[in-house]
Amino acid sequence: FGPPLTRRRGVGRGRRGPGTPAHRARAQMPKPNANKPKGVRGKDSEVSKSKGLGDDGKSAAGKVKEAAVKLPTPPAGFHMKKALKRKVALVEKYNELKAKGKLEVFMEKRRRKMASRDRTLIPRASRG
């Protein structure tokens, strides 16, 4: 009969771990950011220029989208995402309130509303 089949571990997998040739080869490969100083590893101007981004960090497609949003009627085939629509609406509301001189009143009401919401949602012990 022999041992039960459930005890046969690693069938068909081969050996894994630090001693295998594949693991040693992967360990010897150079790391992509190993030769850069720690502060330079993130987004820097050279990388953004190589990706086709401008000085402001926006791609050509981003600039086209921004220009299309500013037009009174968007070009054919242009579709604004829901998040972008919300952002545009918020900017319009801000500009409208600022023009009427009611921005401070609106922001004060909003602060009170958020404070009230915090009082209801955050337990008293956590508030301090």
N, CA, C and O atoms as a DFTB+ gen file, in Angstrom:
512 C
 N C O
     1  1       0.800      -1.190       0.000
     2  2       0.000       0.000       0.000
     3  2       0.853       1.268       0.000
     4  3       0.805       2.001      -0.988
     5  1       1.596       1.563       0.996
     6  2       2.440       2.754       1.035
     7  2       1.773       3.921       1.742
     8  3       0.663       3.792       2.260
     9  1       2.450       5.055       1.762
    10  2       1.903       6.222       2.455
    11  2       0.701       6.796       1.712
    12  3       0.571       6.598       0.504
    13  1      -0.177       7.503       2.415
    14  2      -1.338       8.098       1.734
    15  2      -0.897       9.169       0.737
    16  3       0.169       9.765       0.890
    17  1      -1.715       9.407      -0.276
    18  2      -1.375      10.358      -1.345
    19  2      -1.326      11.800      -0.849
    20  3      -0.640      12.633      -1.440
    21  1      -2.038      12.098       0.217
    22  2      -2.070      13.484       0.696
    23  2      -0.740      13.904       1.287
    24  3      -0.492      15.101       1.438
    25  1       0.127      12.957       1.628
    26  2       1.389      13.300       2.258
    27  2       2.473      13.574       1.227
    28  3       3.587      13.949       1.594
    29  1       2.175      13.398      -0.039
    30  2       3.186      13.605      -1.076
    31  2       3.227      15.086      -1.417
    32  3       2.407      15.573      -2.196
    33  1       4.166      15.790      -0.843
    34  2       4.248      17.223      -1.075
    35  2       5.241      17.538      -2.188
    36  3       6.243      16.841      -2.349
    37  1       4.967      18.565      -2.938
    38  2       5.925      19.042      -3.924
    39  2       6.059      18.192      -5.157
    40  3       7.097      18.244      -5.818
    41  1       5.060      17.414      -5.497
    42  2       5.153      16.562      -6.674
    43  2       5.086      17.424      -7.924
    44  3       4.158      18.214      -8.097
    45  1       6.078      17.267      -8.794
    46  2       6.092      17.974     -10.056
    47  2       6.528      19.422      -9.954
    48  3       6.506      20.126     -10.964
    49  1       6.917      19.897      -8.798
    50  2       7.318      21.290      -8.649
    51  2       8.818      21.473      -8.741
    52  3       9.277      22.544      -9.137
    53  1       9.562      20.505      -8.401
    54  2      11.012      20.669      -8.365
    55  2      11.426      21.382      -7.096
    56  3      10.593      21.656      -6.232
    57  1      12.685      21.678      -6.982
    58  2      13.185      22.328      -5.786
    59  2      13.027      23.832      -5.889
    60  3      13.248      24.407      -6.955
    61  1      12.651      24.472      -4.802
    62  2      12.532      25.933      -4.770
    63  2      13.378      26.467      -3.643
    64  3      13.783      25.722      -2.750
    65  1      13.645      27.755      -3.681
    66  2      14.327      28.366      -2.563
    67  2      15.672      28.933      -2.924
    68  3      16.027      28.976      -4.102
    69  1      16.444      29.378      -1.924
    70  2      17.694      30.087      -2.169
    71  2      18.768      29.257      -2.860
    72  3      19.692      29.824      -3.444
    73  1      18.675      27.946      -2.812
    74  2      19.725      27.125      -3.409
    75  2      19.544      26.851      -4.882
    76  3      20.460      26.323      -5.512
    77  1      18.408      27.185      -5.462
    78  2      18.134      26.834      -6.856
    79  2      18.834      27.786      -7.811
    80  3      19.077      28.943      -7.469
    81  1      19.160      27.306      -9.009
    82  2      19.849      28.155      -9.992
    83  2      19.034      29.405     -10.371
    84  3      19.602      30.483     -10.548
    85  1      17.711      29.261     -10.493
    86  2      16.883      30.420     -10.876
    87  2      16.942      31.494      -9.791
    88  3      17.021      32.683     -10.100
    89  1      16.904      31.088      -8.544
    90  2      16.948      32.034      -7.434
    91  2      18.300      32.738      -7.398
    92  3      18.362      33.945      -7.164
    93  1      19.369      32.007      -7.624
    94  2      20.708      32.625      -7.623
    95  2      20.842      33.621      -8.763
    96  3      21.414      34.695      -8.577
    97  1      20.323      33.282      -9.944
    98  2      20.408      34.190     -11.093
    99  2      19.619      35.466     -10.832
   100  3      20.066      36.559     -11.180
   101  1      18.434      35.326     -10.212
   102  2      17.619      36.499      -9.923
   103  2      18.299      37.387      -8.878
   104  3      18.182      38.611      -8.932
   105  1      18.998      36.779      -7.943
   106  2      19.689      37.545      -6.905
   107  2      20.864      38.324      -7.479
   108  3      21.225      39.375      -6.949
   109  1      21.468      37.823      -8.558
   110  2      22.625      38.479      -9.150
   111  2      22.245      39.589     -10.125
   112  3      23.091      40.398     -10.506
   113  1      20.964      39.632     -10.533
   114  2      20.529      40.668     -11.467
   115  2      20.580      42.029     -10.782
   116  3      20.255      42.127      -9.599
   117  1      20.980      43.081     -11.495
   118  2      21.054      44.406     -10.863
   119  2      19.655      44.936     -10.562
   120  3      18.720      44.718     -11.333
   121  1      19.526      45.619      -9.456
   122  2      18.259      46.240      -9.074
   123  2      18.071      47.499      -9.935
   124  3      19.054      48.170     -10.250
   125  1      16.832      47.833     -10.323
   126  2      16.624      48.972     -11.223
   127  2      17.064      50.322     -10.649
   128  3      17.519      51.187     -11.397
   129  1      16.936      50.512      -9.338
   130  2      17.278      51.809      -8.741
   131  2      18.508      51.731      -7.859
   132  3      18.743      52.632      -7.055
   133  1      19.292      50.686      -7.988
   134  2      20.400      50.472      -7.060
   135  2      21.493      51.531      -7.208
   136  3      22.113      51.907      -6.213
   137  1      21.745      52.019      -8.419
   138  2      22.843      52.960      -8.623
   139  2      22.440      54.422      -8.409
   140  3      23.292      55.308      -8.467
   141  1      21.151      54.683      -8.161
   142  2      20.702      56.059      -7.932
   143  2      20.745      56.373      -6.443
   144  3      20.509      55.489      -5.618
   145  1      21.041      57.611      -6.092
   146  2      20.925      57.987      -4.674
   147  2      19.465      57.915      -4.236
   148  3      18.564      57.977      -5.072
   149  1      19.230      57.787      -2.949
   150  2      17.891      57.537      -2.437
   151  2      16.892      58.635      -2.790
   152  3      15.734      58.323      -3.067
   153  1      17.287      59.893      -2.791
   154  2      16.369      60.981      -3.072
   155  2      15.990      61.113      -4.532
   156  3      15.027      61.811      -4.848
   157  1      16.719      60.462      -5.438
   158  2      16.515      60.640      -6.873
   159  2      15.648      59.535      -7.456
   160  3      15.285      59.594      -8.631
   161  1      15.312      58.529      -6.659
   162  2      14.634      57.350      -7.187
   163  2      13.217      57.603      -7.649
   164  3      12.714      56.850      -8.483
   165  1      12.548      58.624      -7.148
   166  2      11.161      58.878      -7.516
   167  2      11.050      59.575      -8.859
   168  3      11.906      59.415      -9.729
   169  1       9.988      60.348      -9.018
   170  2       9.787      61.108     -10.252
   171  2      10.760      62.271     -10.292
   172  3      10.783      63.094      -9.376
   173  1      11.544      62.347     -11.318
   174  2      12.415      63.512     -11.471
   175  2      12.215      64.073     -12.871
   176  3      11.512      63.485     -13.693
   177  1      12.831      65.203     -13.131
   178  2      12.566      65.901     -14.388
   179  2      13.037      65.103     -15.594
   180  3      12.403      65.155     -16.647
   181  1      14.135      64.366     -15.465
   182  2      14.625      63.583     -16.606
   183  2      13.628      62.508     -16.988
   184  3      13.376      62.270     -18.169
   185  1      13.061      61.858     -15.979
   186  2      12.087      60.808     -16.248
   187  2      10.847      61.389     -16.896
   188  3      10.327      60.815     -17.853
   189  1      10.357      62.526     -16.391
   190  2       9.148      63.105     -16.945
   191  2       9.386      63.584     -18.378
   192  3       8.482      63.504     -19.210
   193  1      10.591      64.081     -18.677
   194  2      10.886      64.507     -20.052
   195  2      10.947      63.311     -20.982
   196  3      10.509      63.389     -22.130
   197  1      11.501      62.181     -20.482
   198  2      11.604      60.999     -21.334
   199  2      10.228      60.397     -21.599
   200  3      10.025      59.762     -22.633
   201  1       9.278      60.588     -20.680
   202  2       7.930      60.068     -20.862
   203  2       7.071      61.004     -21.702
   204  3       5.926      60.671     -22.005
   205  1       7.582      62.140     -22.079
   206  2       6.831      63.075     -22.893
   207  2       5.991      64.039     -22.078
   208  3       5.054      64.641     -22.602
   209  1       6.314      64.191     -20.809
   210  2       5.571      65.122     -19.969
   211  2       6.221      66.488     -20.054
   212  3       7.435      66.593     -20.229
   213  1       5.432      67.518     -19.933
   214  2       5.964      68.874     -20.018
   215  2       6.547      69.332     -18.701
   216  3       6.755      68.535     -17.786
   217  1       6.810      70.630     -18.612
   218  2       7.380      71.197     -17.391
   219  2       6.417      71.097     -16.209
   220  3       6.842      70.970     -15.061
   221  1       5.105      71.158     -16.505
   222  2       4.127      71.089     -15.421
   223  2       3.787      69.650     -15.056
   224  3       2.961      69.424     -14.172
   225  1       4.408      68.665     -15.719
   226  2       4.202      67.261     -15.389
   227  2       2.976      66.653     -16.032
   228  3       2.556      65.567     -15.634
   229  1       2.378      67.328     -17.028
   230  2       1.189      66.800     -17.692
   231  2       1.563      66.273     -19.067
   232  3       2.409      66.844     -19.756
   233  1       0.926      65.181     -19.456
   234  2       1.188      64.619     -20.774
   235  2       0.422      65.423     -21.826
   236  3      -0.385      66.292     -21.496
   237  1       0.690      65.118     -23.089
   238  2       0.010      65.816     -24.180
   239  2      -1.486      65.509     -24.132
   240  3      -2.312      66.386     -24.386
   241  1      -1.833      64.255     -23.804
   242  2      -3.248      63.880     -23.723
   243  2      -3.933      64.642     -22.599
   244  3      -5.083      65.059     -22.738
   245  1      -3.228      64.826     -21.480
   246  2      -3.789      65.570     -20.355
   247  2      -4.045      67.016     -20.715
   248  3      -5.046      67.602     -20.301
   249  1      -3.126      67.600     -21.499
   250  2      -3.295      68.995     -21.922
   251  2      -4.481      69.131     -22.874
   252  3      -5.237      70.099     -22.800
   253  1      -4.639      68.148     -23.773
   254  2      -5.760      68.176     -24.709
   255  2      -7.081      68.075     -23.945
   256  3      -8.042      68.783     -24.247
   257  1      -7.112      67.168     -22.935
   258  2      -8.322      66.993     -22.136
   259  2      -8.656      68.275     -21.378
   260  3      -9.816      68.681     -21.305
   261  1      -7.631      68.904     -20.816
   262  2      -7.836      70.138     -20.072
   263  2      -8.388      71.233     -20.985
   264  3      -9.275      71.989     -20.589
   265  1      -7.854      71.312     -22.218
   266  2      -8.323      72.310     -23.172
   267  2      -9.763      72.017     -23.591
   268  3     -10.556      72.941     -23.771
   269  1     -10.104      70.727     -23.748
   270  2     -11.458      70.356     -24.154
   271  2     -12.467      70.693     -23.072
   272  3     -13.598      71.076     -23.369
   273  1     -12.062      70.551     -21.819
   274  2     -12.965      70.868     -20.710
   275  2     -13.257      72.361     -20.669
   276  3     -14.367      72.766     -20.327
   277  1     -12.270      73.181     -21.014
   278  2     -12.436      74.637     -20.960
   279  2     -13.298      75.183     -22.099
   280  3     -13.797      76.305     -22.008
   281  1     -13.478      74.407     -23.166
   282  2     -14.293      74.868     -24.290
   283  2     -15.760      74.954     -23.875
   284  3     -16.205      74.208     -23.002
   285  1     -16.519      75.870     -24.504
   286  2     -17.941      75.966     -24.157
   287  2     -18.709      74.693     -24.509
   288  3     -19.553      74.244     -23.734
   289  1     -18.420      74.108     -25.677
   290  2     -19.010      72.813     -26.041
   291  2     -17.863      71.859     -26.348
   292  3     -17.008      72.181     -27.174
   293  1     -17.823      70.696     -25.706
   294  2     -16.713      69.770     -25.940
   295  2     -16.735      69.216     -27.363
   296  3     -17.805      69.098     -27.959
   297  1     -15.576      68.877     -27.914
   298  2     -15.534      68.361     -29.287
   299  2     -16.234      67.016     -29.384
   300  3     -16.464      66.343     -28.379
   301  1     -16.572      66.635     -30.627
   302  2     -17.257      65.364     -30.850
   303  2     -16.364      64.209     -30.409
   304  3     -15.161      64.203     -30.669
   305  1     -16.958      63.254     -29.752
   306  2     -16.204      62.093     -29.297
   307  2     -15.539      62.272     -27.945
   308  3     -14.940      61.335     -27.417
   309  1     -15.638      63.465     -27.381
   310  2     -15.021      63.697     -26.073
   311  2     -16.043      63.392     -24.987
   312  3     -17.165      63.897     -25.024
   313  1     -15.662      62.580     -24.039
   314  2     -16.563      62.205     -22.953
   315  2     -15.873      62.467     -21.626
   316  3     -14.797      61.933     -21.356
   317  1     -16.500      63.291     -20.801
   318  2     -15.930      63.572     -19.485
   319  2     -16.292      62.452     -18.521
   320  3     -17.428      61.977     -18.495
   321  1     -15.316      62.043     -17.737
   322  2     -15.591      61.048     -16.705
   323  2     -16.379      61.709     -15.588
   324  3     -16.427      62.934     -15.476
   325  1     -17.000      60.866     -14.759
   326  2     -17.848      61.373     -13.683
   327  2     -17.041      62.236     -12.711
   328  3     -17.508      63.286     -12.270
   329  1     -15.829      61.788     -12.381
   330  2     -14.991      62.525     -11.439
   331  2     -14.613      63.892     -12.007
   332  3     -14.583      64.886     -11.282
   333  1     -14.322      63.934     -13.315
   334  2     -13.958      65.192     -13.958
   335  2     -15.154      66.145     -13.996
   336  3     -15.002      67.354     -13.821
   337  1     -16.358      65.581     -14.231
   338  2     -17.567      66.402     -14.223
   339  2     -17.764      67.042     -12.850
   340  3     -18.084      68.226     -12.742
   341  1     -17.566      66.234     -11.798
   342  2     -17.714      66.754     -10.436
   343  2     -16.725      67.872     -10.171
   344  3     -17.066      68.894      -9.575
   345  1     -15.483      67.664     -10.624
   346  2     -14.435      68.655     -10.394
   347  2     -14.774      69.972     -11.106
   348  3     -14.610      71.051     -10.535
   349  1     -15.243      69.877     -12.347
   350  2     -15.601      71.066     -13.119
   351  2     -16.769      71.785     -12.456
   352  3     -16.774      73.013     -12.368
   353  1     -17.761      71.026     -11.991
   354  2     -18.916      71.626     -11.323
   355  2     -18.496      72.342     -10.042
   356  3     -19.007      73.417      -9.730
   357  1     -17.565      71.741      -9.301
   358  2     -17.090      72.349      -8.066
   359  2     -16.359      73.663      -8.339
   360  3     -16.537      74.639      -7.611
   361  1     -15.537      73.686      -9.387
   362  2     -14.820      74.911      -9.753
   363  2     -15.806      76.002     -10.167
   364  3     -15.655      77.166      -9.797
   365  1     -16.827      75.602     -10.946
   366  2     -17.845      76.582     -11.367
   367  2     -18.585      77.167     -10.165
   368  3     -18.827      78.372     -10.100
   369  1     -18.945      76.288      -9.203
   370  2     -19.659      76.750      -8.012
   371  2     -18.789      77.694      -7.197
   372  3     -19.268      78.710      -6.694
   373  1     -17.506      77.359      -7.068
   374  2     -16.566      78.202      -6.328
   375  2     -16.478      79.588      -6.973
   376  3     -16.575      80.606      -6.288
   377  1     -16.295      79.615      -8.283
   378  2     -16.178      80.901      -8.995
   379  2     -17.463      81.719      -8.877
   380  3     -17.419      82.940      -8.723
   381  1     -18.615      81.032      -8.951
   382  2     -19.903      81.720      -8.857
   383  2     -20.085      82.332      -7.459
   384  3     -20.519      83.478      -7.332
   385  1     -19.754      81.566      -6.418
   386  2     -19.887      82.072      -5.051
   387  2     -18.923      83.225      -4.792
   388  3     -19.256      84.191      -4.105
   389  1     -17.732      83.108      -5.349
   390  2     -16.725      84.154      -5.155
   391  2     -17.181      85.451      -5.831
   392  3     -16.991      86.539      -5.287
   393  1     -17.782      85.329      -7.020
   394  2     -18.251      86.505      -7.748
   395  2     -19.380      87.202      -6.991
   396  3     -19.456      88.431      -6.971
   397  1     -20.268      86.402      -6.359
   398  2     -21.376      86.980      -5.614
   399  2     -20.946      87.483      -4.240
   400  3     -21.681      88.229      -3.592
   401  1     -19.766      87.079      -3.795
   402  2     -19.288      87.485      -2.480
   403  2     -19.859      86.641      -1.350
   404  3     -19.854      87.067      -0.195
   405  1     -20.349      85.448      -1.672
   406  2     -20.962      84.582      -0.662
   407  2     -20.095      83.374      -0.330
   408  3     -20.563      82.410       0.276
   409  1     -18.850      83.434      -0.725
   410  2     -17.971      82.280      -0.519
   411  2     -17.712      82.017       0.959
   412  3     -17.743      80.869       1.401
   413  1     -17.458      83.073       1.722
   414  2     -17.158      82.910       3.152
   415  2     -18.342      82.312       3.906
   416  3     -18.171      81.440       4.757
   417  1     -19.549      82.793       3.584
   418  2     -20.760      82.291       4.240
   419  2     -20.929      80.808       3.936
   420  3     -21.231      80.013       4.825
   421  1     -20.731      80.445       2.675
   422  2     -20.875      79.051       2.256
   423  2     -19.866      78.152       2.969
   424  3     -20.210      77.075       3.456
   425  1     -18.617      78.611       3.022
   426  2     -17.575      77.799       3.659
   427  2     -17.838      77.648       5.161
   428  3     -17.576      76.589       5.730
   429  1     -18.350      78.696       5.800
   430  2     -18.663      78.620       7.235
   431  2     -19.775      77.599       7.483
   432  3     -19.699      76.803       8.420
   433  1     -20.815      77.629       6.630
   434  2     -21.897      76.654       6.750
   435  2     -21.363      75.236       6.569
   436  3     -21.754      74.309       7.278
   437  1     -20.466      75.093       5.608
   438  2     -19.908      73.765       5.332
   439  2     -19.072      73.280       6.517
   440  3     -19.115      72.101       6.868
   441  1     -18.309      74.195       7.137
   442  2     -17.504      73.820       8.310
   443  2     -18.405      73.357       9.450
   444  3     -18.118      72.368      10.123
   445  1     -19.514      74.099       9.658
   446  2     -20.447      73.715      10.720
   447  2     -21.072      72.353      10.429
   448  3     -21.231      71.524      11.325
   449  1     -21.423      72.136       9.165
   450  2     -22.030      70.868       8.761
   451  2     -21.072      69.708       9.002
   452  3     -21.479      68.668       9.520
   453  1     -19.813      69.874       8.636
   454  2     -18.820      68.818       8.815
   455  2     -18.543      68.577      10.299
   456  3     -18.330      67.436      10.711
   457  1     -18.544      69.640      11.101
   458  2     -18.337      69.487      12.545
   459  2     -19.484      68.700      13.162
   460  3     -19.269      67.845      14.022
   461  1     -20.699      68.991      12.719
   462  2     -21.873      68.266      13.213
   463  2     -21.789      66.795      12.830
   464  3     -22.101      65.918      13.636
   465  1     -21.373      66.533      11.620
   466  2     -21.225      65.157      11.153
   467  2     -20.169      64.422      11.971
   468  3     -20.356      63.260      12.331
   469  1     -19.061      65.098      12.266
   470  2     -18.012      64.494      13.089
   471  2     -18.538      64.162      14.482
   472  3     -18.220      63.113      15.041
   473  1     -19.353      65.072      15.041
   474  2     -19.886      64.816      16.380
   475  2     -20.775      63.580      16.398
   476  3     -20.771      62.824      17.369
   477  1     -21.541      63.371      15.323
   478  2     -22.437      62.209      15.301
   479  2     -21.687      60.926      14.981
   480  3     -22.031      59.868      15.508
   481  1     -20.671      60.995      14.130
   482  2     -20.014      59.768      13.679
   483  2     -18.847      59.341      14.554
   484  3     -18.599      58.145      14.704
   485  1     -18.122      60.297      15.138
   486  2     -16.949      59.948      15.931
   487  2     -17.369      59.883      17.399
   488  3     -17.967      60.830      17.911
   489  1     -17.064      58.776      18.083
   490  2     -17.446      58.657      19.484
   491  2     -16.782      59.750      20.341
   492  3     -15.709      60.256      20.011
   493  1     -17.452      60.094      21.444
   494  2     -16.986      61.177      22.311
   495  2     -15.592      60.891      22.863
   496  3     -14.765      61.797      22.965
   497  1     -15.330      59.636      23.216
   498  2     -14.022      59.279      23.797
   499  2     -12.904      59.506      22.795
   500  3     -11.799      59.881      23.189
   501  1     -13.158      59.289      21.512
   502  2     -12.122      59.458      20.488
   503  2     -11.870      60.922      20.158
   504  3     -10.786      61.280      19.698
   505  1     -12.870      61.772      20.390
   506  2     -12.729      63.179      20.030
   507  2     -11.780      63.928      20.949
   508  3     -11.243      64.968      20.567
   509  1     -11.566      63.422      22.144
   510  2     -10.604      64.081      23.011
   511  2     -11.129      64.715      24.185
   512  3     -10.373      65.292      24.965
